[in-house]
Amino acid sequence: MPPNSKEQASRQEWDLGSFWGREEEAGESAAYAVVLLNTSLSPQYKHSVQRIWRNASVRVCADGAANGLLDMVGYDGWNEMPLPTLICGDLDSIRDETQEFFATRGVEIRQLPSSYSTDLQKSIQTIEDIEKQSDIGAYPLMILGGLSGRLDQTMHTLHVLWQLAPGVQTGTLITESYPAGEEPPRGSTLQKRAKTLVVSDNCVTCLLCAGSHRVENDRNLLGPSCGILPLGAGPSGVHVETQGLEWNLYGEPSFLGGFLSTSNRLAPDNPHGRVEIQTDAPVYWTIELRQDT
C-alpha cells in the first residue's frame, strides 16, 4: 500500500550509498564520523573502506584498528589517505611501532582504561566529545568492522546500534562506582544519533526504529541479497510491510523461532534499489556489500 501524506511526512530517509560519496568527490570531507574497529576487513573491500575513511569529517581508530589501518595504507601512502583524528581505547592491542608512527605525526592517542565500556563505545564517546566541543550536533556515524568473527563481538555491535538508534528504548546500564559529590562516569552510556551504519565484510547493516522508512540502496555498491531481522522481538513478533523486494512482507509476525526474512533480494524490477519498509517495532536492515571491482 503506498504511504499517505502523513506517513511521508514522518518517513525516515536512508541513502546508504551517500556515505561512500562519488568517486570525483574523493578527498572531500563529508558530514559524518567513522570508527574503525579492530576486526579484519577483507582485501576485496579495501576500496570501499578507503573511500569511507577518506571522505569522513572525523576518523577514530579503536585501539588495535590502527594496526590494520597502517598495514592497509603502508608507511608511505599517507599523501592519499588522511591520518586518524584520534586513536583511543585501553591500548592493549595497538603495536608499539604503530603507536610511535602515528604519535610522531601528531595523532592524539588517548588511553581510556574503563572496563565498563568497550573500545567501540569509548570511540563513540570520544566522537561525542568532539561534537560537543565543536557545537555541531551529532554526526551520522559509520562503523567499519564488527559483524564478522566472534559471535559475542558481533552481538555487541548490534547492541551498540540499538543503543544509538532514536526511538528505541534501552535499559539501565551497569556503571562504575564513584565517590559522593563527583560527577558519575559515563560507563557504556551513548547518546542517540539519527543514523548509524555498520560496514563489515559482505554487508551493510542499520537499525530501523518503529515507523516508516525509505531505504535507498545504490545497486552499484549494494545488493541484491538482503534481510530484515527482528532481533529483540518478543513472541508476538514484529509486523513488517515492504515494497521493492523480490519477496515482500505483508505484516506477518516475524521473530526468532518463527518467520524470518533472510536471504531476500532486491526486486529485479527495482533498478534503483529503493525499499519502503513499515514496521511496528525495531528491526535490522542488512544488505550485501559488493566486492570492489
Summary of the structure (lengths in Angstrom):
residues: 293
radius of gyration: 19.5
end to end distance: 37.0
largest distance: 62.6
contacts: 908
relative contact order: 0.16
helix: 25%
strand: 28%
